[in-house]
Amino acid sequence: QVQLEESGGGLVQPGGSLRLSCTASGSNFRINTMGWYRQAPGKERELVAVIISGSVPTFADSAKGRFTISRDNAKNTVYLQMNSLKPEDTAVYYCNANLRFFYTYTSRDYWGQGTQVTVSS
């Protein structure tokens, strides 16, 4: 049973920083891609950043220069470091992972439960 467990959300003042973490638990898979999406009230879910094995990370324009994404393959964990946060970054942040399973040769997307990030003074 695969699960994505997120942590690190919270309330921060404008200009502050937060680091989100997401760990994929389970076995018999390798991670193809892992990243973060967000959804603000009344808006559609949008990509924030994604890291593909062996490739350069991809960022939304709104995240470039402020956010960094990294992965610890040994821990099946992805991190999103968010700096210079703005009120418009307020949203529920969701972890996403595309996993490739060894014995069935299939791939599947998984989502975390979401973690709230609120940027407000």
N, C-alpha and C positions, 0 to 999 in steps of 0.2 A: 504494500500500500504506500503510494507516494504522497507526501504532503509537503507543502511549502509553508514555512513558518517565518513570519516577518516580525521585526522589532525596530524600535528607534523613533517612532513618530512622537509628536507632542506639540506643545505650544512654544513658539519662539518669537522674539521681537524682530521686526524688520532689520535686515543687515546681519542677522544671526546665522548660525549653522546648525545642521542636524545631520546625523549619519543613520541611514536605514540599512538594515541587514535582512537577508533572506536566505534561509537554508533549506535545501531539498533533502528530505529524508526518504529512505527506502533503499532498494538494492537492484542490482542487475540492469543498470542503465548508465548511459553517459549523457552529459548535457550538451545539446547542440547550441542552444542560445539561452541566455538568461538576462532578464532586464526588468525595467520598471515602467509602469504606466500610471496615469493619474486621472481622476475624475472629480471635477468640481461640481457643485450643485447646479443643476440645470444644463450641464454640458455633457458632451460625449467623452468617453474614455479616450485618452490620447497617449501616445508614446512619449516617454521622457528620455530614456536612454536604454540601449541594449548592447550586450557584448556577445559576439559570436566567436566560437573557438577559433583561434588563429587569425582573427581579423581585428581591425581597428574598431573601437566602439563607435556607435552611432548615437547622436544626440539630437533632440528637438532643438530648433533654433532658440527657443526660450531658455534652454538649459546650457547652451554653449558658453564656455568661459566661466560658469558659476558652479556647475555640477561635474563631478567625476564619478566614473563607474569602474569597479574593479572586481576581480573574481579570485577566490581561493579554491582551486580545483580539488585540493585534498580534502576540503571541508564541504564541498558542494555548496558554497556560499557566495552570494553576490552582495556587494556593498554599493550604496549610493551616497556619496558625500555631497551635501548640498550647502553651499556657501552663499553669502550675500542674498539671503532669502528675502522675497518680496511678498506683500499681501496677495498678489495674484498667483503665488505658488500654493496657496491654500487649497487643499484637495484631499481626497482619500487616495493614497498611493498603493498600487497593487504590484506585487511581484509576479512575474511570468517566467515560466521555464518550458522550453521544448526539449523533451527527453527522448533518447533513442534507446530502446530496450534490446538487450543482447540476444535473448532467446526467441523472441517473436519477430525481430527485425522490423518493428513498427515504431513510429514516432507519435508523440502526443503532447498537446499543450496542457499545462497545469497553471492554476492561479492561486495566489495566496488570498487570505481573507480580507486583506486591506488594512492599512494603518493610517490614521488621521494625522495630517500635518496642518497646523494652523499657524499662520504668520500674522501677528497682530500686536499692536502696542497697547 
